[in-house]
Amino acid sequence: MDNNTAVRNLGIGMAVIGIILLVGYVFYNILTIESNLILKLSFAAIILGIIVALLSLIKERIGTKDTEIERKY
């Protein structure tokens, strides 16, 4: 692993951690405000659905990248 890859991975990691913290803060604030329970549950379901879909797509992308590399060689 060269220096550029390490710096890029560090930057991506810091960005992901920052986004996770920001989403967590917003999620916490929305769930703690005084509002209807149905509104809170629907917002939680939307956010969790988006997170599950993104994680599924990332996992699929990593899996296809591995098979593409094997086919080339």
Phi, psi and omega in degrees: 000123180274177185295321181296321179294319180296317180293319179296316179296322177296316179296317178295318179298317179294321179295317180295317178297318178298317179294319179297316179296318180295315179296320178297319179295314179296317179300315179297315181296319180292322181284341180264351178286160180281105179206180182292143180296322179298320178297316179296315181294321180292320178296317179297319180295320179297311181297314180295324177296317178296317180296316180296318180296317179295317179296322177295317179294320179296316179298318179295319180296318179295321179294320180287328178296320179295319181288328178294322179293320180294324181291327182293328185252000000 
